[in-house]
Amino acid sequence: MSVDSKIRYPDGLVDIAGAAAWLNVPASWVRDKVSARAIPFTKVGRHARFTADHLREIHESGEVPVVAPD
């Protein structure tokens, strides 16, 4: 069983506040990244919305590989 299968992503679209809560970061961090086009999102009118795939990609992009000690 993969680690990803244990993570519960939200259903449907979530707004900036919902994405921030799921990622456990401040809403301002998400807003700044959206403004810089540094994370994936969907525009619905003027509003940024996030799918489970967007959150998965953001989550996985923060993965830091293990480095063996010298």
Secondary structure, DSSP 8 states (H G I E B T S, - for coil): --SGGGS---SS-B-HHHHHHHHTS-HHHHHHHHHTT-S--EEETTEEEB-HHHHHHHHHHT--------
